[in-house]
Amino acid sequence: MKQLAICENHLYRKAYAGGKRAVTKTVAVYVLRDRKSAQLQKANPKKEKVNRVGIAASKKIGGAVQRNRAKRVIREAYRLTDAEIGVKKGYLVVISAREESTVCKMQDVKRDMQYCLTKLDLLETRKEE
């Protein structure tokens, strides 16, 4: 399923101010429980909770090409992490690119993002059967 994006600035500010944070050299991840997740669950055709994900890249990263590449790499790393391991649902997740993310490979960003999500206790634990 496609991710829901955070479109409102006040949600970014809430996640920055009140959320839990984990930082590595390539990404900074801010997580806050989403109060609107129950309404989004009812509106979802599959009736399951979803995360709202926002990706931020400031002008410190570089020009437009570098910022867009950083956002594209982060988006793909989050998608792969969610597909392979699984991310707990019902949260606002803001992922902020850092300067190192423009020169790293996607696997490095994915590894750092998984570290941050583990530190924030957001990765699901799959049961072995």
Buried (B, 14 or more C-beta within 10 A) or exposed (E): EEBBEBEEEEBBEBBBEEBBBBBBEBBBBBBBEBEEBEEBBEEBEEEEBBBBBBBBBEEEBBEEEBBEBBBEBBBEBBBBBBEEBEBBBBBBBBBBBBBBBBEBEBEBBBBBBBBBBEBBEBBEEEEEE
